[in-house]
Amino acid sequence: MRRINQTRHFQLFIVGAEHDAVQLSSLATSIGMEVIIVANPTEEKSADHFPGSERLLAITPEAFPTNEIDEQTAIVLMNHSYAKDLQYLMTLKAGKPFYLGLLGPYKRREDLLNAFLEQCPETADVFLECIHGPAGLDIGAVTPQEIAIAILAEILMVARDRIPLKLRDKKGSIHSASQ
């Protein structure tokens, strides 16, 4: 289990600049996460589209600032592009985020990971274990806002080493670190 520093804010890289990334950025900043948007240089979005985010990086996958990834970093790939997500995975493999979420269905994740492992068979298990796809908890999310909530809930669950549990089923204090 990785230990997350609870006194420092989480850093969240959102890779993609579609409407769902805007929602995730908004909710993540509202709970105190430091949000960095990574967009394709051809995107027509600016930092103004992501209020509260720290910055917007208009870069290619190879230019991702992997030196900024640490144990307080979560990353969500939401390009809506299989090829770009594969390129980002290959770039990020040396990083050690505590969470790496893949947007999209189970089959897409399986295809993506199989293609990734064909090209990068030497990838460390610790990197593969941080990958969560489909990203988010199953709360029946439908709208982009609900999907953002599901993803943030999973990020917090992983960061705090929790098992999903309805509060009505929890004995004792509901907002403590113990289960």
WORA-V892292 format. One record per residue. N is the residue number from 1. PHI is phi in radians with two decimals (NA if undefined). D_LAST is the distance of its C-alpha to the last C-alpha in whole Angstrom. Layout:
n = <N | N>
phi = <PHI | PHI>
d_last = <D_LAST | D_LAST>
//
This chain:
n = <1 | 2 | 3 | 4 | 5 | 6 | 7 | 8 | 9 | 10 | 11 | 12 | 13 | 14 | 15 | 16 | 17 | 18 | 19 | 20 | 21 | 22 | 23 | 24 | 25 | 26 | 27 | 28 | 29 | 30 | 31 | 32 | 33 | 34 | 35 | 36 | 37 | 38 | 39 | 40 | 41 | 42 | 43 | 44 | 45 | 46 | 47 | 48 | 49 | 50 | 51 | 52 | 53 | 54 | 55 | 56 | 57 | 58 | 59 | 60 | 61 | 62 | 63 | 64 | 65 | 66 | 67 | 68 | 69 | 70 | 71 | 72 | 73 | 74 | 75 | 76 | 77 | 78 | 79 | 80 | 81 | 82 | 83 | 84 | 85 | 86 | 87 | 88 | 89 | 90 | 91 | 92 | 93 | 94 | 95 | 96 | 97 | 98 | 99 | 100 | 101 | 102 | 103 | 104 | 105 | 106 | 107 | 108 | 109 | 110 | 111 | 112 | 113 | 114 | 115 | 116 | 117 | 118 | 119 | 120 | 121 | 122 | 123 | 124 | 125 | 126 | 127 | 128 | 129 | 130 | 131 | 132 | 133 | 134 | 135 | 136 | 137 | 138 | 139 | 140 | 141 | 142 | 143 | 144 | 145 | 146 | 147 | 148 | 149 | 150 | 151 | 152 | 153 | 154 | 155 | 156 | 157 | 158 | 159 | 160 | 161 | 162 | 163 | 164 | 165 | 166 | 167 | 168 | 169 | 170 | 171 | 172 | 173 | 174 | 175 | 176 | 177 | 178 | 179>
phi = <NA | -1.48 | -1.66 | -1.75 | -1.31 | -1.25 | -1.51 | -1.77 | -1.19 | -1.27 | -1.85 | -2.14 | -1.61 | -1.85 | -1.73 | 2.34 | -2.33 | -1.34 | -1.02 | -1.25 | -1.18 | -1.08 | -1.14 | -1.10 | -1.05 | -1.05 | -1.18 | -1.13 | -1.18 | -1.17 | -1.80 | 1.64 | -1.35 | -1.52 | -1.81 | -2.11 | -1.67 | -2.01 | -2.14 | -1.10 | -0.99 | -1.52 | -1.07 | -1.73 | -1.70 | -2.18 | -1.04 | -1.08 | -1.31 | -2.21 | -0.98 | 1.56 | -1.23 | -1.20 | -2.94 | -2.09 | -1.84 | -1.66 | -2.42 | -1.51 | -0.94 | -1.15 | -1.62 | -0.97 | -1.35 | -1.05 | -1.17 | -1.61 | -1.48 | -2.45 | -1.23 | -1.79 | -1.83 | -2.00 | -2.31 | -2.18 | -1.55 | -2.43 | -1.31 | 1.15 | -2.38 | -1.00 | -1.09 | -1.19 | -1.06 | -1.10 | -1.09 | -1.13 | -0.99 | -1.13 | -1.27 | -1.43 | -1.02 | -1.49 | -1.39 | -2.29 | -1.23 | -1.42 | -2.62 | -2.37 | -1.68 | -1.98 | -1.31 | 2.02 | -1.28 | -0.95 | -1.08 | -1.08 | -1.06 | -1.08 | -1.08 | -1.13 | -1.19 | -1.10 | -1.13 | -1.09 | -1.21 | -1.12 | -1.52 | -2.35 | -1.15 | -1.52 | -1.04 | -1.16 | -1.03 | -1.06 | -1.23 | -1.09 | -1.22 | -1.46 | -1.44 | -2.18 | -2.69 | -1.05 | -1.18 | 1.91 | -1.65 | -1.39 | -1.97 | 1.36 | -1.09 | -2.19 | -1.44 | -0.99 | -1.16 | -1.17 | -1.10 | -1.07 | -1.07 | -1.07 | -1.19 | -1.12 | -1.08 | -1.18 | -1.02 | -1.13 | -1.05 | -1.18 | -1.04 | -1.80 | 0.93 | -1.90 | -1.96 | -0.98 | -2.68 | -1.18 | -1.08 | -1.13 | -1.65 | -1.60 | -1.65 | 1.52 | -1.06 | -1.50 | -2.06 | -1.75 | -1.33 | -1.56 | -1.54>
d_last = <16 | 17 | 16 | 17 | 18 | 17 | 20 | 22 | 22 | 22 | 25 | 25 | 29 | 30 | 32 | 35 | 36 | 36 | 35 | 32 | 31 | 33 | 30 | 27 | 29 | 29 | 25 | 24 | 27 | 26 | 22 | 24 | 24 | 27 | 29 | 31 | 33 | 35 | 38 | 41 | 44 | 46 | 43 | 45 | 42 | 42 | 39 | 40 | 38 | 35 | 35 | 32 | 32 | 33 | 36 | 37 | 38 | 41 | 41 | 42 | 39 | 41 | 40 | 37 | 36 | 34 | 34 | 32 | 29 | 26 | 22 | 22 | 24 | 23 | 26 | 27 | 30 | 31 | 35 | 36 | 38 | 37 | 40 | 38 | 35 | 36 | 38 | 35 | 33 | 36 | 36 | 32 | 32 | 32 | 30 | 26 | 24 | 20 | 21 | 24 | 24 | 27 | 28 | 30 | 30 | 29 | 32 | 33 | 30 | 32 | 35 | 34 | 32 | 35 | 38 | 36 | 35 | 39 | 40 | 37 | 37 | 36 | 33 | 30 | 27 | 25 | 26 | 26 | 22 | 22 | 24 | 22 | 25 | 25 | 23 | 20 | 18 | 20 | 20 | 24 | 25 | 29 | 30 | 30 | 28 | 25 | 25 | 25 | 22 | 20 | 21 | 19 | 16 | 16 | 17 | 14 | 12 | 14 | 14 | 11 | 10 | 8 | 8 | 10 | 9 | 11 | 10 | 13 | 11 | 8 | 8 | 9 | 9 | 9 | 9 | 8 | 7 | 4 | 0>
//
